[in-house]
Amino acid sequence: MTTVERSRLVDAAPTEVWKVLSEFETISSWAPNVEHSCLLTEETSDVGTTRRVQVGRSALAETVVEWEEPHILSYSLKGLPPVIRSVTNTWRLEPTEDGTKVRLITDIDAGPRPPQKLIARIVGRRLGAASDEMLSGLVAHLGRRGQRP
């Protein structure tokens, strides 16, 4: 398993950040690397909610696996190359004196053997860059100035 973490300090309360993240189908309105997003389920919130996102030439299905308002939103990604066993993104919101520390943690499982671990690290670099874009988009959408801790 490879884990990649990115974070920003945001001048907004956790409830404000949660409001944006919990409108699960609207990620394309604030994440610059997501061209399109829509719900695939009737559920609009909580575990089991699934959205489709278009990122470049890739169409991914993202299903909520953890929903702990207003602190944790975690979802699995499907639609990546078959050499990747699983990918999970977890947003963690932690209150600070000045707003919220927003952490985006990506867990990548490509398997236990050394070549599989290498693949996971390579994919982790790309997904880390995507996380940076999403965090920057979130900060811009909130109209606040975010900074790396």
C-alpha positions as CSV (number, residue, x, y, z in Angstrom):
1,M,0.0,0.0,0.0
2,T,1.3,3.4,-0.9
3,T,-0.1,6.5,0.8
4,V,0.1,10.1,-0.5
5,E,-1.0,13.0,1.6
6,R,-1.5,16.6,0.6
7,S,-2.9,19.4,2.8
8,R,-3.8,23.1,3.0
9,L,-4.8,25.5,5.7
10,V,-8.0,27.2,4.7
11,D,-9.5,30.4,6.2
12,A,-12.9,28.8,6.5
13,A,-14.8,26.9,9.2
14,P,-14.9,23.1,8.8
15,T,-18.7,23.3,8.2
16,E,-18.1,25.6,5.2
17,V,-15.5,23.2,3.7
18,W,-17.8,20.3,4.5
19,K,-20.7,21.9,2.6
20,V,-18.6,22.1,-0.6
21,L,-17.2,18.5,-0.2
22,S,-20.6,17.0,0.7
23,E,-22.3,18.3,-2.4
24,F,-20.7,15.2,-3.9
25,E,-21.9,15.6,-7.5
26,T,-20.6,19.2,-7.9
27,I,-16.8,18.5,-7.7
28,S,-16.5,19.6,-11.3
29,S,-17.6,23.1,-10.3
30,W,-14.5,23.6,-8.1
31,A,-11.8,21.0,-9.0
32,P,-10.0,22.2,-12.1
33,N,-8.9,18.7,-13.1
34,V,-12.5,17.3,-13.1
35,E,-14.2,18.1,-16.4
36,H,-17.6,16.6,-15.6
37,S,-19.3,15.1,-12.6
38,C,-22.8,13.6,-11.9
39,L,-24.5,11.2,-9.5
40,L,-24.9,7.6,-10.4
41,T,-27.1,6.8,-7.4
42,E,-30.4,8.2,-6.0
43,E,-28.5,8.9,-2.8
44,T,-27.0,12.3,-2.7
45,S,-25.1,11.9,0.6
46,D,-23.7,9.2,3.0
47,V,-22.1,5.8,2.4
48,G,-23.0,4.3,-0.9
49,T,-23.4,7.5,-2.8
50,T,-21.7,7.2,-6.2
51,R,-20.7,9.8,-8.7
52,R,-19.1,9.6,-12.1
53,V,-16.2,12.0,-12.9
54,Q,-14.4,12.7,-16.1
55,V,-10.7,13.4,-15.7
56,G,-9.1,13.8,-19.1
57,R,-9.8,10.6,-21.1
58,S,-10.6,8.7,-17.9
59,A,-14.1,8.1,-16.5
60,L,-14.1,7.1,-12.9
61,A,-16.8,6.0,-10.5
62,E,-16.3,7.2,-7.0
63,T,-18.3,5.6,-4.2
64,V,-18.5,7.0,-0.6
65,V,-17.2,4.5,1.9
66,E,-17.0,6.8,5.0
67,W,-19.2,9.9,5.8
68,E,-18.6,11.5,9.1
69,E,-20.0,15.0,9.0
70,P,-18.2,17.4,9.1
71,H,-14.8,15.7,9.5
72,I,-14.3,12.8,7.1
73,L,-15.3,12.0,3.6
74,S,-13.8,8.9,2.0
75,Y,-14.5,7.3,-1.3
76,S,-13.1,4.5,-3.5
77,L,-12.2,5.0,-7.1
78,K,-13.0,2.5,-9.9
79,G,-12.0,2.8,-13.5
80,L,-8.2,3.0,-13.1
81,P,-6.0,0.5,-15.0
82,P,-6.4,-3.1,-13.8
83,V,-2.9,-3.2,-12.4
84,I,-4.3,-1.0,-9.6
85,R,-6.2,-3.1,-7.1
86,S,-7.8,-0.2,-5.2
87,V,-7.6,3.5,-4.6
88,T,-9.3,5.5,-1.9
89,N,-9.3,9.2,-1.3
90,T,-10.0,10.5,2.2
91,W,-10.7,14.1,3.0
92,R,-10.1,15.0,6.6
93,L,-11.1,18.4,8.1
94,E,-9.5,19.5,11.3
95,P,-10.4,22.8,13.0
96,T,-7.6,25.2,13.7
97,E,-7.5,28.6,15.3
98,D,-7.6,30.3,11.9
99,G,-10.0,28.0,10.0
100,T,-9.5,24.4,8.8
101,K,-6.6,22.1,8.0
102,V,-7.8,20.2,5.0
103,R,-6.0,16.9,4.3
104,L,-6.4,14.7,1.3
105,I,-5.0,11.2,1.8
106,T,-4.8,8.8,-1.1
107,D,-4.2,5.1,-0.5
108,I,-3.1,3.0,-3.5
109,D,-2.9,-0.8,-3.5
110,A,-1.3,-2.4,-6.6
111,G,-0.2,-5.5,-4.7
112,P,2.6,-6.7,-2.4
113,R,5.4,-7.6,-4.8
114,P,8.2,-5.1,-5.5
115,P,7.1,-4.3,-9.1
116,Q,3.5,-3.7,-7.9
117,K,4.8,-1.4,-5.2
118,L,6.8,0.5,-7.8
119,I,3.6,0.9,-9.9
120,A,1.8,2.2,-6.8
121,R,4.5,4.8,-6.1
122,I,4.4,6.0,-9.8
123,V,0.6,6.2,-9.7
124,G,0.9,7.9,-6.3
125,R,2.9,10.7,-7.8
126,R,0.3,11.4,-10.4
127,L,-2.6,11.2,-7.9
128,G,-0.6,13.5,-5.5
129,A,-0.5,16.1,-8.3
130,A,-4.2,15.7,-8.8
131,S,-4.8,16.1,-5.1
132,D,-2.8,19.4,-5.2
133,E,-5.1,20.6,-8.0
134,M,-8.2,19.6,-6.1
135,L,-7.0,21.4,-2.9
136,S,-6.1,24.5,-4.8
137,G,-9.5,24.5,-6.6
138,L,-11.3,24.0,-3.2
139,V,-9.4,27.0,-1.7
140,A,-10.2,29.1,-4.7
141,H,-13.9,28.1,-4.7
142,L,-14.2,29.0,-1.0
143,G,-12.8,32.4,-1.9
144,R,-10.1,32.2,0.7
145,R,-6.4,32.0,0.7
146,G,-5.0,28.6,1.5
147,Q,-1.5,27.7,2.3
148,R,0.5,24.5,2.7
149,P,1.2,23.7,6.3
